[in-house]
Amino acid sequence: KRALESKLFSSYDIIGKSQSIEKVKNLIYKLKKAESRIFISGPAGSGKELVARQIHKQSSRSNKPFVVVNGALLDPEKYELELFGSENANETINYGFFEKAKDGTLLIDEVCEIPLETQAKILRVLIDQKFRRVSGSKEINVNVRIISTSSKNIREEVDKGNFREDLYHRLNVVPIFLPALKDRTEDIPSLLNYFSK
């Protein structure tokens, strides 16, 4: 499995030589030994997940899980079940994304789409480093690096009251902005060459 993942990650190269992309590459290199939470912003299709995968690949957690949860695709009524898992009376456990990413990296894609109530619970996990599964009584310790992304302007979402400011500050420890390809057209030849091969 690890060998397959290694081959998979090797295909997630960041292609381009524009100033903005070189800046991102340099920042990823500097983050190799850091455990900081990272917030990646940029328009849809700019490569936010690609950058998150590279950060994970070059980190000390590279041999641990890289788990992606897309806030825009989750059923609004099942956010907490999906994130924190659940237990039932006969002790059947459904593991959530936080546990699936144990000791690795959890990418929360399109984090602005998560409801305020669930945002509060994510904030509590970041503060306490533990949580309870839905209907569970036992506290679960969590050691996960959080990378989050948004194609929306999160500062505007905070100002509108759609996103918690305290959670924003917890997630936005290291901000990375990715411009759209139309704003770095000098990278197009490199991308064409890469994909043609």
Residue pairs with C-beta under 8 A, 6 or more apart in sequence:
2 63
9 53
9 57
9 62
12 50
12 53
12 54
12 57
13 194
14 21
14 24
14 25
14 28
14 47
14 50
14 51
14 54
15 21
15 187
15 190
15 191
15 194
16 22
16 184
16 186
16 187
16 190
16 191
17 186
17 187
17 190
18 184
18 186
18 187
20 178
20 179
20 183
20 184
21 184
21 187
24 51
24 176
24 178
27 174
27 176
28 51
28 54
28 55
28 58
29 58
31 38
31 55
31 58
31 59
31 174
32 58
32 59
32 60
33 59
33 60
34 174
35 145
36 173
36 174
37 126
37 145
37 146
37 147
37 148
37 170
37 171
37 172
37 173
37 174
38 52
38 55
38 146
38 147
38 148
38 173
38 174
38 175
38 176
39 147
39 148
39 149
39 150
39 154
39 171
39 172
39 173
39 174
39 175
39 176
40 48
40 51
40 52
40 147
40 148
40 149
40 175
40 176
40 177
40 178
41 48
41 149
41 150
41 151
41 153
41 154
41 175
41 176
41 177
41 178
42 48
42 149
42 151
42 177
42 178
42 179
42 180
43 151
43 178
43 179
43 180
44 151
45 180
45 181
46 151
46 178
46 179
46 180
46 181
47 178
48 109
48 149
48 151
48 178
49 68
49 107
49 109
49 149
51 176
51 178
52 105
52 107
52 147
52 149
53 66
55 105
55 147
56 62
56 66
56 104
56 105
56 145
56 147
59 105
59 145
61 103
61 104
61 105
61 145
64 101
64 102
64 103
64 104
64 105
65 100
65 101
65 102
65 103
65 104
65 105
66 101
66 104
66 105
66 107
67 97
67 100
67 101
67 104
67 105
67 106
67 107
68 107
68 109
69 82
69 83
69 97
69 106
69 107
69 108
69 109
70 109
70 110
71 108
71 109
71 110
71 111
71 112
71 113
71 114
72 109
72 110
72 113
74 82
74 113
74 114
75 82
76 115
79 114
79 115
79 118
80 118
80 121
80 134
81 94
81 96
81 134
82 96
82 97
83 96
83 97
83 98
83 118
83 121
83 122
84 96
84 98
84 121
84 125
84 131
84 132
84 133
84 134
85 93
85 94
85 95
85 96
85 98
85 99
85 133
85 134
85 136
86 93
86 94
86 96
86 133
86 134
86 135
86 136
87 93
87 94
87 133
87 134
87 135
87 136
88 135
93 133
94 133
96 133
97 106
98 106
98 125
98 131
98 140
98 142
98 144
99 140
99 142
101 144
102 142
102 143
102 144
103 143
103 144
104 144
104 145
105 144
105 145
105 146
105 147
106 144
106 145
106 146
106 147
107 147
107 148
107 149
108 114
108 122
108 146
108 147
108 148
108 149
109 148
109 149
110 149
110 150
110 151
110 152
111 148
111 149
111 150
111 154
111 163
111 171
112 150
112 152
112 154
112 157
112 162
112 163
114 122
116 162
116 163
116 164
119 163
119 164
119 167
120 164
120 167
121 131
122 167
123 164
123 166
123 167
123 170
124 131
125 131
125 142
126 146
126 167
126 170
126 171
127 170
129 141
129 142
129 143
130 139
130 140
130 141
130 142
131 139
131 140
131 142
132 138
132 139
132 140
133 140
146 171
148 171
150 157
154 163
154 168
154 172
155 168
157 163
158 164
158 165
158 168
181 187
181 188
181 191
